Amino acid sequence: MQIVINNRNAISLSKEVAHDRLRFSLRRLSAWIRRANVDFVDVNGPRGGQDKQCRLELTTSKFGLVVVSARAGDWRMALNKAVARAVRKLMSSVKRPLAKRQPSPRETFLPQ
């Protein structure tokens, strides 16, 4: 899995910490993930508030492109929220083909 980290602003979170966090969190799904792009943006500049945004793009071999983003008060929490959302989204995609769809009662009584 290739990890690319981009930041448009000077952030207090080092690239090594973000890289390690991402690799650790996505280790179960690394068989499907080919590339991970992480973008950090300070939405409203130095004014403060819940404006640190982390945008995570995962290019997967089986499920296409998965894009999630999260905002928080600091960079680490924004990264943690984005990673958690991405893992939930990928896990639901992995489990979805295994679940069989139940036909509705209306479909069972339609003539062929």
N, CA and C atoms as an extended XYZ file, in Angstrom:
336
Properties=species:S:1:pos:R:3:atomname:S:1:resname:S:1:resid:I:1 pbc="F F F"
N         0.851       -1.171        0.000 N   MET     1
C         0.000        0.000        0.000 CA  MET     1
C         0.898        1.236        0.000 C   MET     1
N         0.623        2.122       -0.939 N   GLN     2
C         1.365        3.374       -1.042 CA  GLN     2
C         0.575        4.466       -0.334 C   GLN     2
N         1.248        5.235        0.519 N   ILE     3
C         0.600        6.311        1.265 CA  ILE     3
C         1.237        7.638        0.879 C   ILE     3
N         0.397        8.588        0.452 N   VAL     4
C         0.852        9.928        0.074 CA  VAL     4
C         0.157       10.928        0.986 C   VAL     4
N         0.933       11.761        1.656 N   ILE     5
C         0.388       12.745        2.584 CA  ILE     5
C         0.690       14.139        2.052 C   ILE     5
N        -0.373       14.925        1.848 N   ASN     6
C        -0.245       16.300        1.365 CA  ASN     6
C        -0.797       17.239        2.420 C   ASN     6
N        -0.111       18.355        2.622 N   ASN     7
C        -0.661       19.370        3.515 CA  ASN     7
C        -0.472       20.734        2.879 C   ASN     7
N        -1.539       21.493        2.843 N   ARG     8
C        -1.491       22.819        2.251 CA  ARG     8
C        -1.099       23.873        3.271 C   ARG     8
N        -1.161       23.531        4.518 N   ASN     9
C        -0.801       24.443        5.597 CA  ASN     9
C         0.281       23.788        6.433 C   ASN     9
N         0.997       24.595        7.194 N   ALA    10
C         1.964       24.025        8.133 CA  ALA    10
C         1.171       23.402        9.276 C   ALA    10
N         1.268       22.089        9.415 N   ILE    11
C         0.498       21.414       10.456 CA  ILE    11
C         1.432       20.915       11.543 C   ILE    11
N         0.876       20.751       12.730 N   SER    12
C         1.675       20.301       13.865 CA  SER    12
C         1.834       18.784       13.896 C   SER    12
N         1.084       18.066       13.083 N   LEU    13
C         1.158       16.610       13.041 CA  LEU    13
C         2.219       16.207       12.019 C   LEU    13
N         3.199       15.434       12.433 N   SER    14
C         4.269       15.055       11.510 CA  SER    14
C         3.764       14.008       10.514 C   SER    14
N         4.413       13.960        9.376 N   LYS    15
C         4.027       13.000        8.343 CA  LYS    15
C         4.266       11.570        8.796 C   LYS    15
N         5.300       11.361        9.601 N   GLU    16
C         5.595       10.004       10.090 CA  GLU    16
C         4.482        9.496       11.006 C   GLU    16
N         3.974       10.374       11.862 N   VAL    17
C         2.887        9.978       12.763 CA  VAL    17
C         1.635        9.646       11.957 C   VAL    17
N         1.307       10.483       10.979 N   ALA    18
C         0.132       10.239       10.137 CA  ALA    18
C         0.308        8.953        9.335 C   ALA    18
N         1.505        8.737        8.807 N   HIS    19
C         1.792        7.522        8.025 CA  HIS    19
C         1.636        6.280        8.896 C   HIS    19
N         2.215        6.303       10.092 N   ASP    20
C         2.114        5.144       10.994 CA  ASP    20
C         0.677        4.881       11.417 C   ASP    20
N        -0.067        5.940       11.719 N   ARG    21
C        -1.470        5.793       12.135 CA  ARG    21
C        -2.300        5.173       11.025 C   ARG    21
N        -2.081        5.648        9.808 N   LEU    22
C        -2.841        5.140        8.665 CA  LEU    22
C        -2.496        3.679        8.378 C   LEU    22
N        -1.216        3.361        8.370 N   ARG    23
C        -0.796        1.979        8.108 CA  ARG    23
C        -1.327        1.034        9.182 C   ARG    23
N        -1.293        1.460       10.451 N   PHE    24
C        -1.791        0.620       11.541 CA  PHE    24
C        -3.296        0.395       11.426 C   PHE    24
N        -4.037        1.461       11.128 N   SER    25
C        -5.497        1.360       11.090 CA  SER    25
C        -6.010        0.567        9.900 C   SER    25
N        -5.298        0.616        8.798 N   LEU    26
C        -5.756       -0.050        7.579 CA  LEU    26
C        -5.074       -1.388        7.337 C   LEU    26
N        -4.368       -1.917        8.317 N   ARG    27
C        -3.613       -3.149        8.104 CA  ARG    27
C        -4.501       -4.339        7.755 C   ARG    27
N        -5.723       -4.386        8.295 N   ARG    28
C        -6.621       -5.513        7.992 CA  ARG    28
C        -7.113       -5.470        6.559 C   ARG    28
N        -7.194       -4.265        6.005 N   LEU    29
C        -7.746       -4.093        4.664 CA  LEU    29
C        -6.671       -3.834        3.619 C   LEU    29
N        -5.425       -4.003        3.974 N   SER    30
C        -4.331       -3.649        3.061 CA  SER    30
C        -4.290       -4.520        1.807 C   SER    30
N        -4.930       -5.672        1.827 N   ALA    31
C        -4.961       -6.519        0.632 CA  ALA    31
C        -5.753       -5.864       -0.492 C   ALA    31
N        -6.727       -5.025       -0.147 N   TRP    32
C        -7.560       -4.380       -1.161 CA  TRP    32
C        -7.108       -2.964       -1.499 C   TRP    32
N        -6.352       -2.312       -0.602 N   ILE    33
C        -5.982       -0.914       -0.803 CA  ILE    33
C        -4.655       -0.822       -1.538 C   ILE    33
N        -4.671       -0.129       -2.676 N   ARG    34
C        -3.444        0.072       -3.434 CA  ARG    34
C        -2.761        1.387       -3.077 C   ARG    34
N        -3.558        2.419       -2.848 N   ARG    35
C        -2.994        3.748       -2.607 CA  ARG    35
C        -3.890        4.520       -1.650 C   ARG    35
N        -3.275        5.286       -0.769 N   ALA    36
C        -4.007        6.153        0.156 CA  ALA    36
C        -3.459        7.568        0.034 C   ALA    36
N        -4.327        8.519       -0.305 N   ASN    37
C        -3.965        9.935       -0.361 CA  ASN    37
C        -4.607       10.634        0.823 C   ASN    37
N        -3.803       11.378        1.578 N   VAL    38
C        -4.296       12.111        2.737 CA  VAL    38
C        -4.022       13.588        2.498 C   VAL    38
N        -5.069       14.407        2.577 N   ASP    39
C        -4.936       15.858        2.434 CA  ASP    39
C        -5.373       16.511        3.729 C   ASP    39
N        -4.517       17.374        4.260 N   PHE    40
C        -4.850       18.152        5.439 CA  PHE    40
C        -5.070       19.598        5.020 C   PHE    40
N        -6.186       20.196        5.442 N   VAL    41
C        -6.517       21.569        5.097 CA  VAL    41
C        -7.025       22.290        6.342 C   VAL    41
N        -6.516       23.490        6.569 N   ASP    42
C        -7.036       24.360        7.614 CA  ASP    42
C        -8.091       25.232        6.951 C   ASP    42
N        -9.361       24.907        7.171 N   VAL    43
C       -10.456       25.476        6.389 CA  VAL    43
C       -10.560       26.985        6.524 C   VAL    43
N       -10.555       27.507        7.742 N   ASN    44
C       -10.730       28.949        7.872 CA  ASN    44
C        -9.495       29.660        8.415 C   ASN    44
N        -8.341       29.090        8.195 N   GLY    45
C        -7.104       29.755        8.566 CA  GLY    45
C        -6.856       29.795       10.065 C   GLY    45
N        -6.201       30.854       10.540 N   PRO    46
C        -5.791       30.906       11.950 CA  PRO    46
C        -6.889       31.335       12.919 C   PRO    46
N        -8.128       31.376       12.487 N   ARG    47
C        -9.212       31.829       13.359 CA  ARG    47
C        -9.581       30.824       14.443 C   ARG    47
N        -9.200       29.584       14.288 N   GLY    48
C        -9.493       28.565       15.302 CA  GLY    48
C       -10.830       27.895       15.069 C   GLY    48
N       -11.206       27.027       15.993 N   GLY    49
C       -12.474       26.313       15.890 CA  GLY    49
C       -12.303       24.935       15.284 C   GLY    49
N       -13.417       24.313       14.962 N   GLN    50
C       -13.431       22.970       14.370 CA  GLN    50
C       -13.162       23.079       12.875 C   GLN    50
N       -11.963       23.465       12.519 N   ASP    51
C       -11.697       23.759       11.117 CA  ASP    51
C       -10.549       22.961       10.521 C   ASP    51
N        -9.986       22.030       11.253 N   LYS    52
C        -8.931       21.175       10.701 CA  LYS    52
C        -9.610       20.038        9.951 C   LYS    52
N        -9.367       19.959        8.651 N   GLN    53
C       -10.035       18.948        7.840 CA  GLN    53
C        -9.025       17.954        7.289 C   GLN    53
N        -9.381       16.685        7.373 N   CYS    54
C        -8.582       15.601        6.801 CA  CYS    54
C        -9.433       14.917        5.743 C   CYS    54
N        -8.929       14.869        4.535 N   ARG    55
C        -9.620       14.201        3.428 CA  ARG    55
C        -8.800       12.991        3.035 C   ARG    55
N        -9.427       11.838        3.034 N   LEU    56
C        -8.744       10.572        2.792 CA  LEU    56
C        -9.333        9.908        1.562 C   LEU    56
N        -8.487        9.638        0.581 N   GLU    57
C        -8.900        8.934       -0.644 CA  GLU    57
C        -8.188        7.593       -0.683 C   GLU    57
N        -8.957        6.536       -0.745 N   LEU    58
C        -8.394        5.192       -0.829 CA  LEU    58
C        -8.711        4.607       -2.196 C   LEU    58
N        -7.689        4.235       -2.926 N   THR    59
C        -7.867        3.565       -4.208 CA  THR    59
C        -7.770        2.071       -3.956 C   THR    59
N        -8.871        1.377       -4.181 N   THR    60
C        -8.910       -0.061       -3.898 CA  THR    60
C        -8.968       -0.855       -5.191 C   THR    60
N        -8.528       -2.077       -5.106 N   SER    61
C        -8.530       -2.941       -6.284 CA  SER    61
C        -9.905       -3.536       -6.552 C   SER    61
N       -10.729       -3.645       -5.527 N   LYS    62
C       -12.007       -4.333       -5.677 CA  LYS    62
C       -13.214       -3.403       -5.621 C   LYS    62
N       -13.110       -2.299       -4.856 N   PHE    63
C       -14.273       -1.453       -4.607 CA  PHE    63
C       -14.154       -0.065       -5.204 C   PHE    63
N       -13.133        0.205       -5.993 N   GLY    64
C       -12.981        1.508       -6.621 CA  GLY    64
C       -12.399        2.537       -5.670 C   GLY    64
N       -12.813        3.779       -5.835 N   LEU    65
C       -12.306        4.885       -5.038 CA  LEU    65
C       -13.225        5.145       -3.859 C   LEU    65
N       -12.648        5.211       -2.665 N   VAL    66
C       -13.393        5.505       -1.442 CA  VAL    66
C       -12.860        6.828       -0.908 C   VAL    66
N       -13.744        7.810       -0.759 N   VAL    67
C       -13.347        9.143       -0.291 CA  VAL    67
C       -14.143        9.494        0.952 C   VAL    67
N       -13.442        9.870        2.015 N   VAL    68
C       -14.079       10.327        3.247 CA  VAL    68
C       -13.340       11.567        3.730 C   VAL    68
N       -14.037       12.377        4.511 N   SER    69
C       -13.380       13.530        5.122 CA  SER    69
C       -13.949       13.730        6.510 C   SER    69
N       -13.169       14.426        7.341 N   ALA    70
C       -13.585       14.689        8.713 CA  ALA    70
C       -12.985       16.005        9.170 C   ALA    70
N       -13.721       16.697       10.033 N   ARG    71
C       -13.244       17.940       10.631 CA  ARG    71
C       -13.164       17.777       12.134 C   ARG    71
N       -12.170       18.432       12.698 N   ALA    72
C       -11.992       18.386       14.154 CA  ALA    72
C       -11.214       19.622       14.599 C   ALA    72
N       -10.997       19.719       15.897 N   GLY    73
C       -10.267       20.846       16.456 CA  GLY    73
C        -8.762       20.740       16.291 C   GLY    73
N        -8.254       19.496       16.153 N   ASP    74
C        -6.824       19.330       15.912 CA  ASP    74
C        -6.602       18.284       14.829 C   ASP    74
N        -5.383       18.245       14.331 N   TRP    75
C        -5.065       17.404       13.167 CA  TRP    75
C        -5.192       15.917       13.476 C   TRP    75
N        -4.751       15.513       14.649 N   ARG    76
C        -4.783       14.086       14.990 CA  ARG    76
C        -6.215       13.558       15.063 C   ARG    76
N        -7.105       14.344       15.670 N   MET    77
C        -8.508       13.907       15.755 CA  MET    77
C        -9.164       13.879       14.380 C   MET    77
N        -8.825       14.832       13.516 N   ALA    78
C        -9.369       14.825       12.154 CA  ALA    78
C        -8.911       13.575       11.413 C   ALA    78
N        -7.647       13.216       11.559 N   LEU    79
C        -7.127       12.005       10.923 CA  LEU    79
C        -7.802       10.762       11.492 C   LEU    79
N        -7.938       10.693       12.812 N   ASN    80
C        -8.572        9.530       13.439 CA  ASN    80
C       -10.018        9.357       12.979 C   ASN    80
N       -10.766       10.458       12.894 N   LYS    81
C       -12.159       10.377       12.441 CA  LYS    81
C       -12.245        9.933       10.986 C   LYS    81
N       -11.384       10.475       10.135 N   ALA    82
C       -11.407       10.105        8.714 CA  ALA    82
C       -11.044        8.635        8.527 C   ALA    82
N       -10.042        8.173        9.253 N   VAL    83
C        -9.638        6.766        9.154 CA  VAL    83
C       -10.755        5.856        9.640 C   VAL    83
N       -11.413        6.215       10.744 N   ALA    84
C       -12.507        5.391       11.263 CA  ALA    84
C       -13.648        5.311       10.260 C   ALA    84
N       -13.980        6.434        9.622 N   ARG    85
C       -15.036        6.424        8.605 CA  ARG    85
C       -14.653        5.571        7.405 C   ARG    85
N       -13.397        5.667        6.985 N   ALA    86
C       -12.949        4.885        5.836 CA  ALA    86
C       -12.989        3.385        6.133 C   ALA    86
N       -12.575        3.008        7.328 N   VAL    87
C       -12.600        1.590        7.710 CA  VAL    87
C       -14.033        1.079        7.750 C   VAL    87
N       -14.959        1.869        8.339 N   ARG    88
C       -16.370        1.460        8.369 CA  ARG    88
C       -16.921        1.304        6.961 C   ARG    88
N       -16.592        2.239        6.093 N   LYS    89
C       -17.108        2.189        4.728 CA  LYS    89
C       -16.558        0.985        3.966 C   LYS    89
N       -15.274        0.718        4.114 N   LEU    90
C       -14.686       -0.434        3.437 CA  LEU    90
C       -15.186       -1.752        4.010 C   LEU    90
N       -15.339       -1.824        5.327 N   MET    91
C       -15.839       -3.063        5.927 CA  MET    91
C       -17.268       -3.347        5.491 C   MET    91
N       -18.081       -2.317        5.344 N   SER    92
C       -19.443       -2.545        4.858 CA  SER    92
C       -19.418       -2.984        3.397 C   SER    92
N       -18.460       -2.484        2.622 N   SER    93
C       -18.342       -2.923        1.228 CA  SER    93
C       -17.863       -4.360        1.142 C   SER    93
N       -16.985       -4.751        2.044 N   VAL    94
C       -16.482       -6.123        2.053 CA  VAL    94
C       -17.588       -7.090        2.445 C   VAL    94
N       -18.407       -6.711        3.430 N   LYS    95
C       -19.458       -7.604        3.924 CA  LYS    95
C       -20.691       -7.626        3.031 C   LYS    95
N       -20.909       -6.578        2.258 N   ARG    96
C       -22.126       -6.460        1.456 CA  ARG    96
C       -22.327       -7.610        0.474 C   ARG    96
N       -21.314       -8.037       -0.309 N   PRO    97
C       -21.560       -9.141       -1.243 CA  PRO    97
C       -21.871      -10.461       -0.548 C   PRO    97
N       -21.473      -10.608        0.723 N   LEU    98
C       -21.717      -11.861        1.424 CA  LEU    98
C       -23.163      -11.999        1.887 C   LEU    98
N       -23.806      -10.882        2.139 N   ALA    99
C       -25.182      -10.927        2.624 CA  ALA    99
C       -26.136      -11.172        1.454 C   ALA    99
N       -27.034      -12.121        1.623 N   LYS   100
C       -28.014      -12.394        0.578 CA  LYS   100
C       -29.219      -11.490        0.759 C   LYS   100
N       -29.695      -10.961       -0.321 N   ARG   101
C       -30.854      -10.090       -0.280 CA  ARG   101
C       -32.105      -10.948       -0.195 C   ARG   101
N       -32.972      -10.629        0.737 N   GLN   102
C       -34.226      -11.343        0.890 CA  GLN   102
C       -35.247      -10.760       -0.080 C   GLN   102
N       -35.929      -11.591       -0.848 N   PRO   103
C       -36.954      -11.055       -1.738 CA  PRO   103
C       -38.133      -10.517       -0.933 C   PRO   103
N       -38.694       -9.441       -1.416 N   SER   104
C       -39.850       -8.877       -0.720 CA  SER   104
C       -41.061       -9.784       -0.928 C   SER   104
N       -42.048       -9.721       -0.072 N   PRO   105
C       -43.244      -10.550       -0.245 CA  PRO   105
C       -43.914      -10.271       -1.586 C   PRO   105
N       -43.804       -9.053       -2.056 N   ARG   106
C       -44.421       -8.699       -3.336 CA  ARG   106
C       -43.737       -9.433       -4.502 C   ARG   106
N       -42.414       -9.570       -4.420 N   GLU   107
C       -41.660      -10.244       -5.482 CA  GLU   107
C       -41.960      -11.739       -5.520 C   GLU   107
N       -42.282      -12.344       -4.401 N   THR   108
C       -42.524      -13.795       -4.390 CA  THR   108
C       -43.835      -14.185       -5.033 C   THR   108
N       -44.807      -13.227       -5.095 N   PHE   109
C       -46.107      -13.551       -5.642 CA  PHE   109
C       -46.328      -13.016       -7.055 C   PHE   109
N       -45.308      -12.391       -7.626 N   LEU   110
C       -45.461      -11.896       -9.000 CA  LEU   110
C       -45.414      -13.061       -9.980 C   LEU   110
N       -46.263      -13.059      -10.991 N   PRO   111
C       -46.216      -14.153      -11.972 CA  PRO   111
C       -44.971      -14.011      -12.846 C   PRO   111
N       -44.461      -15.120      -13.270 N   GLN   112
C       -43.260      -15.137      -14.104 CA  GLN   112
C       -43.576      -15.001      -15.544 C   GLN   112
